Amino acid sequence: MTDGMQGAGDPPLLEVEHLTMRFGGLVAIDDVSFSAADRAITAIIGPNGAGKTTIFNCLTGFYKPTEGMLRLRRGGKDYLLERMEGHDIAHHAGIARTFQNVRLFQRMSVLENLLVAQHNALMKASGMSILGLISAPSYRKAEAEAIDLGAYWLDQVGLLSRADLEAGHLAYGDQRRLEIARAMCSRPSLLCLDEPAAGLNPRETGELNGLIQMIRDEHRVGVLLIEHDMSVVMRISEHVVVLDYGRKIADGDPEAVRRDPAVIRAYLGEEEDEELPSEVAGDIVDHAAGG
Amino acid sequence: MEYFLQQLINGLTLGAIYGLIAIGYTMVYGIIGMINFAHGDIYMVGAFIALMGFLLLGFSDVAYLSIPIAILLVLAFAMLFTSVYGWTVERLAYRPLRGSFRLAPLISAIGMSIFLQNYIQLLQGARVKPLPPVVQGGLNLTTPIDGGFAVTISYLQIIIIVMTVVLMTAFTLLIAKTSLGRQQRACEQDKLMAALVGVDVDRTISITFVTGAALAAVAGLMHVMYYGVIHFYIGFLIGIKAFTAAVLGGIGSLPGAMLGGLLIGFIEAFWSGYFSVEYKDVAAFSILVLVLIFRPTGLLGKPEIEKV
């Protein structure tokens, strides 16, 4: 097992050790260990039902893992995520995520969606909103800063002109990008993207690649990426973890993973088992050929 | 005409009280999708605390206090202690049941309501408690024409209406403009997602109960001063009427609760003014039935569209 793509001697941002998640008799994740480096893109791939999203749900506190340890390092402090509440994970450990099916606050404006993500800072500045109500200077300053940060990210995702629109009225691709902007407004240390390219056309996918790379390079954030679109995974990630039926079957740089016989078997199936979805297989084969 | 104006003023006063209570129903429904049937009794508790506040001030020989300051002091006292009740009710009866089946918190709300009634009955006795009028006098708006009567608005009515307008404005601003309000609206729409951006959902729900209880305490204070008598059972009928107001306006909608409260106040005042006092409750609840039949989402409520 190759150990990811960590920079020279840096401890990894996220360490997942022996993570197991059972639902009754079903083992969704079975003793998975991997790590994700800071300022790098780590992709988690695998066939449908491999347990990718379950890992995200464990990381963000939505599920409590049956076994295992999830350690995140932020500002010299270690956070053991399996022991924390969801909102504390977001607030203190700084994990932000997006969803396969977009989950915006549909009936709030685009800008408000970004302000909600910054409310911990705002609540502190506003003294539980009492000062906000009488619009004290300290609160106004904090709010102006929050709006600035929101505007910055709207600019990055190309939605600045639509800041006052209701989020539910945005086009699908715009909603996906707004979700990323919202995640970034909470100033995360680790950004978890769950199939960000799903439903995007090739041009939008290209823009998305650029956005994710920009987030990694300029904002010094670790990115954990679940994606089926191999043109995203292979092009931008430094490190790929492959899951199949809840087990890790490969872990390494994209080039190594692509050639790994276990991965090819998982995607293409054993020889006697030829009923695997052809489009998934097609992706891998295309890449192996055109690479 | 005078008669109409007079009923309009009376209705406005009633509506203010109903509106303040209705906000508590609508906010709690908005955030956890549950009717807090104990809210009417929180209002009753608020009225008792306000009464105690007045008595404490009376006993402590601070006659030099001017009436407005005394009222403000009692108001702060009632809001503070009623909030504690609101917080406790949520903490004991609803939070442990979160994530349970939908009927569970409803049943515990009804249990809480019965508990609060009996608790006050035990502690305060079942007899009616009077409060001598604190604010007297009023303004004549018209001069009586022979045989007619003058339309008056009492100072107390002015205080009630002004206080309500101020509180509702502040509350609307709180929800629309401040970070706390955004947080509340975020929890209303998607609690899981709110938690994922770092919002403490449980605390936000607590704050909702606390603010609802504080507004109910204001309504309770108004009740004590306006009617001059309270007993342990006032929360039931007025609570149900405020709930009707919230449904009429569109449950979950803040302006809806205010509008609904106002309408119920007018309906009652005009019904008892022009038809018969005995049937004023029937009139109010008939409205509830009609609204539920013809416009289940209320006047300002938006129908929930579920995307498939």
Interface residues (C-beta under 8 A of the other chain):
Chain A: T60 G61 F62 E85 G86 H87 A90 H91 A96 R97 F99 R103 L104 F105 Q106 R107 M108 E112 L115 V116 A117 H119 N120 L122 M123 S126 M128 S129 G132 L133 E143 R182 A183 S186
Chain B: A170 L173 L174 K177 T178 S179 L180 G181 R182 Q183 R185 A186 Q189 D190 L192 M193 A194 A195 L196 V197 G198 V199 D200 V201
